Amino acid sequence: MFQALKISAAAAVLALSAVSVAAQGTQTINVANRSGVTLYSLHASAVNNNSWENDLLGNRTLGNRQTFSLTINNVQNCMYDFRMEFTDGDVLTDVVNICQVGTYTIRP
């Protein structure tokens, strides 16, 4: 019985290692704006980063019901903080698992 537990524990460690390695690299997600308002600024940074990265929209905007593809390079941690600014003055923040979400939908 103890031998079976040792094998199961070893298999679990290998599985967790594979997930960790898979999380590194590049992640691409879709961002869908369903807020009813135009999004003019989107910042994303790893949760362990104390500063916001560059505006990912650049000089573009994302109107209501529009979607764009977001690629994040050098991913070491799947959990990211998002900061979104809208043309009506609202600012929304959220924590997103970029390794698991296929499409991140902004809702009111």
CYANA upper distance limits for C-alpha pairs under 8 A (distance plus 0.5 A):
  1 MET  CA      5 LEU  CA      7.00
  2 PHE  CA      6 LYS  CA      6.73
  3 GLN  CA      7 ILE  CA      6.80
  4 ALA  CA      8 SER  CA      6.64
  5 LEU  CA      9 ALA  CA      6.52
  6 LYS  CA     10 ALA  CA      6.64
  7 ILE  CA     11 ALA  CA      6.62
  8 SER  CA     12 ALA  CA      6.66
  9 ALA  CA     13 VAL  CA      6.79
 10 ALA  CA     14 LEU  CA      6.78
 11 ALA  CA     15 ALA  CA      6.63
 12 ALA  CA     16 LEU  CA      6.66
 13 VAL  CA     17 SER  CA      6.63
 14 LEU  CA     18 ALA  CA      6.71
 15 ALA  CA     19 VAL  CA      6.86
 16 LEU  CA     20 SER  CA      6.72
 17 SER  CA     21 VAL  CA      6.71
 18 ALA  CA     22 ALA  CA      6.53
 19 VAL  CA     23 ALA  CA      6.65
 20 SER  CA     24 GLN  CA      7.35
 23 ALA  CA     75 VAL  CA      7.22
 23 ALA  CA     76 GLN  CA      7.00
 23 ALA  CA     77 ASN  CA      7.26
 23 ALA  CA     78 CYS  CA      6.82
 23 ALA  CA     99 CYS  CA      6.98
 24 GLN  CA     74 ASN  CA      7.09
 24 GLN  CA     75 VAL  CA      5.37
 24 GLN  CA     76 GLN  CA      5.30
 24 GLN  CA     77 ASN  CA      7.67
 25 GLY  CA     73 ASN  CA      6.54
 25 GLY  CA     74 ASN  CA      5.37
 25 GLY  CA     75 VAL  CA      5.52
 25 GLY  CA     76 GLN  CA      7.57
 26 THR  CA     71 THR  CA      7.38
 26 THR  CA     72 ILE  CA      6.17
 26 THR  CA     73 ASN  CA      4.94
 26 THR  CA     74 ASN  CA      6.42
 26 THR  CA     75 VAL  CA      6.40
 27 GLN  CA     71 THR  CA      6.18
 27 GLN  CA     72 ILE  CA      5.82
 27 GLN  CA     73 ASN  CA      7.11
 27 GLN  CA     75 VAL  CA      7.55
 27 GLN  CA     98 ILE  CA      7.28
 27 GLN  CA     99 CYS  CA      7.00
 28 THR  CA     69 SER  CA      7.32
 28 THR  CA     70 LEU  CA      5.99
 28 THR  CA     71 THR  CA      4.70
 28 THR  CA     72 ILE  CA      6.78
 28 THR  CA     98 ILE  CA      8.28
 28 THR  CA    102 GLY  CA      8.43
 29 ILE  CA     69 SER  CA      6.37
 29 ILE  CA     70 LEU  CA      5.83
 29 ILE  CA     71 THR  CA      7.02
 29 ILE  CA     98 ILE  CA      7.42
 29 ILE  CA    101 VAL  CA      7.41
 29 ILE  CA    102 GLY  CA      5.76
 29 ILE  CA    103 THR  CA      6.12
 29 ILE  CA    104 TYR  CA      7.62
 30 ASN  CA     67 THR  CA      7.07
 30 ASN  CA     68 PHE  CA      6.11
 30 ASN  CA     69 SER  CA      4.95
 30 ASN  CA     70 LEU  CA      6.36
 30 ASN  CA    102 GLY  CA      6.89
 30 ASN  CA    103 THR  CA      5.01
 30 ASN  CA    104 TYR  CA      6.61
 31 VAL  CA     67 THR  CA      5.96
 31 VAL  CA     68 PHE  CA      5.94
 31 VAL  CA     69 SER  CA      6.79
 31 VAL  CA     70 LEU  CA      7.34
 31 VAL  CA    103 THR  CA      6.25
 31 VAL  CA    104 TYR  CA      5.38
 31 VAL  CA    105 THR  CA      6.41
 31 VAL  CA    106 ILE  CA      7.99
 32 ALA  CA     65 ARG  CA      7.28
 32 ALA  CA     66 GLN  CA      6.48
 32 ALA  CA     67 THR  CA      4.73
 32 ALA  CA     68 PHE  CA      7.20
 32 ALA  CA    103 THR  CA      7.38
 32 ALA  CA    104 TYR  CA      6.64
 32 ALA  CA    105 THR  CA      5.14
 32 ALA  CA    106 ILE  CA      6.59
 33 ASN  CA     38 THR  CA      8.39
 33 ASN  CA     39 LEU  CA      7.94
 33 ASN  CA     62 LEU  CA      7.35
 33 ASN  CA     63 GLY  CA      7.30
 33 ASN  CA     64 ASN  CA      5.75
 33 ASN  CA     65 ARG  CA      5.84
 33 ASN  CA     66 GLN  CA      6.14
 33 ASN  CA     67 THR  CA      6.70
 33 ASN  CA    105 THR  CA      6.50
 33 ASN  CA    106 ILE  CA      5.44
 33 ASN  CA    107 ARG  CA      7.50
 34 ARG  CA     64 ASN  CA      5.96
 34 ARG  CA     65 ARG  CA      5.70
 34 ARG  CA     66 GLN  CA      8.18
 34 ARG  CA    105 THR  CA      7.10
 34 ARG  CA    106 ILE  CA      5.90
 34 ARG  CA    107 ARG  CA      5.57
 34 ARG  CA    108 PRO  CA      7.76
 35 SER  CA     64 ASN  CA      6.71
 35 SER  CA     65 ARG  CA      8.48
 35 SER  CA    106 ILE  CA      6.15
 35 SER  CA    107 ARG  CA      4.92
 35 SER  CA    108 PRO  CA      5.11
 36 GLY  CA     64 ASN  CA      5.64
 36 GLY  CA     65 ARG  CA      8.18
 36 GLY  CA    107 ARG  CA      8.40
 36 GLY  CA    108 PRO  CA      7.58
 37 VAL  CA     63 GLY  CA      7.20
 37 VAL  CA     64 ASN  CA      6.03
 37 VAL  CA     86 PHE  CA      7.00
 37 VAL  CA     87 THR  CA      7.28
 37 VAL  CA     88 ASP  CA      7.55
 38 THR  CA     61 THR  CA      7.25
 38 THR  CA     62 LEU  CA      6.22
 38 THR  CA     63 GLY  CA      4.78
 38 THR  CA     64 ASN  CA      6.04
 38 THR  CA     86 PHE  CA      6.23
 38 THR  CA     87 THR  CA      6.21
 38 THR  CA     88 ASP  CA      8.48
 39 LEU  CA     61 THR  CA      6.22
 39 LEU  CA     62 LEU  CA      5.49
 39 LEU  CA     63 GLY  CA      6.66
 39 LEU  CA     64 ASN  CA      8.21
 39 LEU  CA     84 MET  CA      7.46
 39 LEU  CA     85 GLU  CA      6.47
 39 LEU  CA     86 PHE  CA      4.94
 39 LEU  CA     87 THR  CA      6.84
 40 TYR  CA     57 LEU  CA      7.57
 40 TYR  CA     60 ARG  CA      7.42
 40 TYR  CA     61 THR  CA      5.08
 40 TYR  CA     62 LEU  CA      6.89
 40 TYR  CA     84 MET  CA      8.26
 40 TYR  CA     85 GLU  CA      6.45
 40 TYR  CA     86 PHE  CA      6.12
 40 TYR  CA     87 THR  CA      6.93
 41 SER  CA     55 ASP  CA      6.32
 41 SER  CA     56 LEU  CA      7.66
 41 SER  CA     57 LEU  CA      6.48
 41 SER  CA     58 GLY  CA      8.11
 41 SER  CA     61 THR  CA      7.78
 41 SER  CA     83 ARG  CA      8.38
 41 SER  CA     84 MET  CA      6.10
 41 SER  CA     85 GLU  CA      5.49
 41 SER  CA     86 PHE  CA      7.51
 42 LEU  CA     55 ASP  CA      5.85
 42 LEU  CA     56 LEU  CA      5.97
 42 LEU  CA     57 LEU  CA      6.55
 42 LEU  CA     82 PHE  CA      7.49
 42 LEU  CA     83 ARG  CA      6.20
 42 LEU  CA     84 MET  CA      5.14
 42 LEU  CA     85 GLU  CA      7.12
 43 HIS  CA     52 TRP  CA      6.65
 43 HIS  CA     53 GLU  CA      6.40
 43 HIS  CA     54 ASN  CA      6.69
 43 HIS  CA     55 ASP  CA      5.51
 43 HIS  CA     56 LEU  CA      6.37
 43 HIS  CA     82 PHE  CA      6.14
 43 HIS  CA     83 ARG  CA      5.54
 43 HIS  CA     84 MET  CA      7.02
 44 ALA  CA     52 TRP  CA      7.05
 44 ALA  CA     53 GLU  CA      6.67
 44 ALA  CA     54 ASN  CA      8.47
 44 ALA  CA     56 LEU  CA      8.12
 44 ALA  CA     80 TYR  CA      6.81
 44 ALA  CA     81 ASP  CA      6.03
 44 ALA  CA     82 PHE  CA      5.04
 44 ALA  CA     83 ARG  CA      6.94
 45 SER  CA     49 ASN  CA      6.76
 45 SER  CA     51 SER  CA      7.90
 45 SER  CA     52 TRP  CA      6.32
 45 SER  CA     53 GLU  CA      6.36
 45 SER  CA     80 TYR  CA      5.90
 45 SER  CA     81 ASP  CA      5.93
 45 SER  CA     82 PHE  CA      7.34
 46 ALA  CA     77 ASN  CA      7.14
 46 ALA  CA     78 CYS  CA      8.05
 46 ALA  CA     79 MET  CA      6.58
 46 ALA  CA     80 TYR  CA      4.79
 46 ALA  CA     81 ASP  CA      6.55
 47 VAL  CA     79 MET  CA      6.45
 47 VAL  CA     80 TYR  CA      5.55
 47 VAL  CA     81 ASP  CA      5.97
 47 VAL  CA     95 VAL  CA      8.27
 57 LEU  CA     61 THR  CA      6.94
 57 LEU  CA     62 LEU  CA      8.39
 62 LEU  CA     66 GLN  CA      6.49
 62 LEU  CA     67 THR  CA      7.71
 62 LEU  CA     68 PHE  CA      8.31
 78 CYS  CA     96 VAL  CA      8.45
 78 CYS  CA     97 ASN  CA      5.76
 78 CYS  CA     98 ILE  CA      5.91
 78 CYS  CA     99 CYS  CA      5.87
 79 MET  CA     95 VAL  CA      7.18
 79 MET  CA     96 VAL  CA      6.17
 79 MET  CA     97 ASN  CA      5.05
 79 MET  CA     98 ILE  CA      6.88
 79 MET  CA     99 CYS  CA      8.45
 80 TYR  CA     95 VAL  CA      6.10
 80 TYR  CA     96 VAL  CA      5.73
 80 TYR  CA     97 ASN  CA      6.79
 80 TYR  CA     98 ILE  CA      7.28
 81 ASP  CA     93 THR  CA      7.54
 81 ASP  CA     94 ASP  CA      6.29
 81 ASP  CA     95 VAL  CA      5.06
 81 ASP  CA     96 VAL  CA      6.82
 82 PHE  CA     93 THR  CA      5.93
 82 PHE  CA     94 ASP  CA      5.70
 82 PHE  CA     95 VAL  CA      6.63
 82 PHE  CA     96 VAL  CA      7.60
 83 ARG  CA     91 VAL  CA      7.61
 83 ARG  CA     92 LEU  CA      6.33
 83 ARG  CA     93 THR  CA      4.98
 83 ARG  CA     94 ASP  CA      7.26
 84 MET  CA     91 VAL  CA      6.11
 84 MET  CA     92 LEU  CA      5.62
 84 MET  CA     93 THR  CA      6.76
 85 GLU  CA     89 GLY  CA      7.37
 85 GLU  CA     90 ASP  CA      6.54
 85 GLU  CA     91 VAL  CA      5.08
 85 GLU  CA     92 LEU  CA      7.07
 86 PHE  CA     90 ASP  CA      5.89
 86 PHE  CA     91 VAL  CA      6.86
 96 VAL  CA    101 VAL  CA      8.17
 97 ASN  CA    101 VAL  CA      6.75
 98 ILE  CA    102 GLY  CA      8.27
